[in-house]
Amino acid sequence: MKSKIIIVVFLLYSLSHFAQEKLELYFDFDQHRLNEAAIKKINTWIASGKDYQVTKVYGFCDWKGSNQYNDTLALKRAMTVYNYLQQNAIPLPKDVQIRSFGEDFEQSKIQGENRRVTLIYQEKNELVQKTPQQLLDQKVKAAKKGDIIPLPTIYFFNNSARVVPKSEPVLYDLLCVLEENPKLKIEIQGHICCMRPDEPEVISTARAKAIYNFLIQNKIDRKRLRFKGYGVSRPIHPIPEKNSIEEDDNRRVELLVL
């Protein structure tokens, strides 16, 4: 089993603008067929009648078994859900992303939570807007060496580098952008605000390193990446900040194009 990684997610763009949502479906041990609970959950979602379109189908496994076996099983789970959606006439674009992460993600202590497929979806009337991944990709392609690409609205658990669950889709968006732009090299820069006792300066480095570790774990060449925490040394607004808006602006992550 590969060592557990700590995932940290920086919201590239506000999820409220794009309403990326997710549906988690859980599987029985060593199985890729939908169980009764999963069928009930996905049918309830379908029956809600909302005009959704699935954009990503991600498969996951627990750590038991070899890494190769778990990659295969996770992909079978993703394809099971994909086929079920097709059978129930759920719109699936030609470029829907179907991926297997096997056991290479932050494993929950509750093994049943690791045996899952995650659907990422949007309401159709919002698909006319560019997705966070498309907007980030656009910025990357327009960037030059030395440019800074901000990743605003960062969400972390308090005093840690652990991901806020609703932000997970955006972490995968960043991974996909790096895969689709193989010449891109970046420095992940962490910044904090306020210098409160419950948020020491080392957290900025831990958060930057966590996303670095996630990308390495998912086969991004480490030669393309580096990370650095800047603490409060590069604030957008003078410290102490005047209000929570200025604090949020200073508490950020940026990508330096190398």
C-alpha positions in Angstrom: 0.0 0.0 0.0 1.3 3.4 -0.9 1.7 5.8 2.0 -1.3 7.9 2.8 -1.3 11.4 1.4 -2.8 14.5 2.9 -5.0 16.2 0.3 -5.5 20.0 0.3 -7.7 21.7 -2.2 -7.7 25.3 -3.3 -10.9 26.4 -4.9 -9.8 27.7 -8.3 -13.0 29.5 -8.8 -16.0 29.9 -6.6 -18.2 26.8 -6.7 -21.2 28.9 -6.3 -20.7 30.3 -9.8 -20.4 26.9 -11.4 -22.4 24.7 -9.1 -20.2 21.7 -9.5 -21.8 19.0 -7.3 -21.0 15.4 -6.6 -22.8 12.2 -5.9 -21.0 9.4 -4.0 -21.9 5.8 -4.6 -20.5 3.1 -2.3 -19.7 -0.5 -3.3 -19.4 -3.8 -1.4 -15.9 -5.2 -0.7 -14.1 -6.5 -3.8 -17.3 -5.9 -6.0 -17.9 -3.6 -8.9 -21.6 -4.2 -9.2 -24.1 -1.7 -7.8 -25.6 -2.9 -4.5 -29.1 -2.1 -3.4 -28.1 1.0 -1.4 -26.2 2.4 -4.4 -29.1 1.7 -6.8 -31.6 3.4 -4.5 -29.3 6.4 -4.1 -28.7 6.9 -7.8 -32.3 6.3 -8.7 -33.4 9.0 -6.2 -30.9 11.3 -7.8 -32.3 10.5 -11.3 -35.9 10.9 -10.0 -35.2 14.4 -8.7 -36.0 15.5 -12.2 -33.3 18.2 -12.4 -31.6 18.8 -15.7 -28.1 17.5 -14.8 -25.2 16.6 -17.0 -22.4 14.4 -15.6 -18.9 15.6 -16.5 -16.7 13.2 -14.5 -16.9 9.7 -13.2 -14.1 8.8 -10.8 -13.5 5.3 -9.3 -11.8 4.5 -6.0 -10.8 1.5 -3.9 -9.6 0.6 -0.4 -6.0 -0.3 0.1 -6.5 -4.1 0.3 -4.9 -6.0 -2.7 -2.2 -4.9 -5.1 -2.2 -1.4 -6.6 -2.7 -2.8 -10.1 -5.7 -4.8 -9.0 -7.2 -1.9 -7.2 -6.8 0.4 -10.3 -8.6 -2.2 -12.4 -11.4 -2.7 -9.8 -11.9 1.1 -9.5 -12.2 1.5 -13.2 -14.7 -1.3 -13.4 -16.8 0.5 -10.8 -16.6 3.7 -12.7 -17.7 1.9 -15.9 -20.6 0.2 -14.1 -21.9 3.6 -13.0 -21.3 5.1 -16.5 -23.2 2.2 -18.1 -26.1 2.6 -15.6 -26.4 6.3 -16.5 -26.5 5.5 -20.2 -29.2 2.9 -19.6 -31.3 5.5 -17.8 -30.8 8.2 -20.5 -28.7 10.5 -18.4 -26.8 13.0 -20.7 -23.2 12.1 -21.0 -20.9 14.3 -23.1 -18.4 12.7 -25.4 -15.6 14.2 -23.4 -16.9 12.9 -20.0 -13.8 12.0 -17.8 -13.7 8.4 -16.6 -10.8 7.8 -14.3 -9.5 5.3 -11.8 -7.6 6.5 -8.8 -7.4 3.0 -7.3 -6.0 3.4 -3.8 -4.0 6.5 -4.6 -5.9 9.1 -2.6 -6.4 10.0 1.0 -7.9 6.9 2.5 -10.7 7.2 5.1 -10.3 5.2 8.3 -13.7 3.7 7.4 -12.9 1.3 4.6 -16.4 1.3 3.2 -16.0 5.0 2.4 -13.0 4.2 0.1 -15.0 1.8 -2.1 -16.8 4.3 -4.2 -17.5 6.1 -7.4 -17.8 9.9 -7.4 -19.9 11.6 -10.0 -19.3 15.3 -10.7 -22.2 17.0 -12.4 -23.6 20.4 -13.3 -27.0 21.8 -14.2 -27.3 22.0 -18.0 -28.2 25.7 -17.9 -24.8 26.4 -16.4 -22.8 24.5 -18.9 -22.7 27.5 -21.3 -20.2 29.0 -18.9 -16.6 27.7 -18.9 -15.9 25.2 -16.2 -13.1 25.9 -13.6 -10.9 23.5 -15.5 -11.4 25.2 -18.8 -10.8 28.7 -17.2 -7.6 27.5 -15.5 -6.4 25.8 -18.7 -7.1 29.1 -20.6 -5.0 31.0 -18.1 -2.2 28.5 -18.2 -2.0 28.6 -22.0 -1.8 32.4 -22.0 0.8 32.5 -19.2 4.5 33.3 -19.7 7.5 32.3 -17.5 7.3 34.3 -14.3 3.5 34.9 -14.4 1.5 34.3 -11.3 -1.8 32.4 -11.6 -4.0 33.1 -8.5 -6.2 30.3 -7.1 -8.7 32.4 -5.0 -11.1 31.3 -2.3 -9.1 28.7 -0.5 -11.0 26.2 1.8 -9.1 24.2 4.4 -10.0 22.5 7.6 -9.0 24.8 10.5 -5.3 24.8 11.3 -4.5 21.9 8.9 -3.7 21.1 5.3 -6.7 18.7 4.9 -9.1 19.1 2.1 -12.7 20.4 2.6 -14.7 17.6 0.9 -16.8 19.9 -1.3 -13.6 21.2 -2.9 -12.3 17.8 -4.1 -13.6 18.2 -7.7 -11.3 21.2 -8.2 -8.2 19.4 -7.1 -8.9 16.9 -9.9 -9.4 19.8 -12.3 -5.9 21.0 -11.5 -4.5 17.5 -12.1 -6.2 17.3 -15.5 -4.8 20.7 -16.5 -1.3 19.6 -15.7 -1.8 16.3 -17.6 -3.1 18.2 -20.6 -0.2 20.7 -20.5 2.8 18.5 -20.2 5.4 21.3 -20.6 4.0 23.3 -17.7 6.2 23.7 -14.7 5.0 25.4 -11.6 5.8 26.5 -8.1 2.9 26.1 -5.7 3.0 29.0 -3.4 1.1 29.1 0.0 0.2 32.3 1.8 -1.7 32.9 5.1 -3.2 35.8 6.8 -3.4 37.3 10.3 -0.7 35.2 12.0 -3.1 34.0 14.6 -1.9 31.6 17.2 -4.1 28.9 15.7 -2.7 29.3 12.2 1.2 29.3 12.4 3.3 30.2 9.4 4.3 26.6 8.8 0.7 25.9 7.6 1.4 27.8 4.4 4.2 25.4 3.5 2.2 22.3 4.6 -0.8 23.3 2.4 1.5 23.9 -0.6 3.3 20.7 0.0 0.1 18.7 0.3 -1.1 19.6 -3.2 2.4 18.9 -4.5 2.2 15.4 -2.9 -1.2 14.8 -4.5 0.1 15.7 -7.9 3.2 13.5 -7.5 1.0 10.6 -6.2 -1.1 10.9 -9.4 1.9 10.6 -11.8 2.8 14.2 -12.4 6.6 14.3 -12.8 8.2 15.9 -9.7 10.6 17.7 -12.0 7.7 19.9 -13.1 6.8 20.9 -9.6 8.1 22.6 -6.5 6.4 24.2 -3.5 7.0 27.0 -1.0 5.2 28.6 1.9 5.5 32.4 2.2 3.6 32.8 5.4 2.5 36.5 5.7 5.6 37.8 3.9 3.6 38.7 0.7 0.2 40.0 1.8 -2.2 41.6 -0.7 -3.5 43.8 2.1 -1.4 45.2 5.1 -1.5 43.1 8.2 -3.5 43.3 10.5 -6.3 43.2 8.0 -9.3 45.5 8.4 -12.0 42.8 7.8 -12.7 39.2 6.8 -12.6 40.0 3.1 -9.0 41.2 3.3 -8.2 38.2 5.4 -9.6 35.9 2.7 -7.6 37.8 0.0 -4.3 37.3 2.0 -5.1 33.6 2.7 -4.5 32.2 -0.7 -2.5 29.9 -3.0 -0.8 31.0 -6.3 0.9 29.2 -9.1 4.2 30.6 -10.3 4.9 29.6 -13.9 8.4 28.3 -14.2 
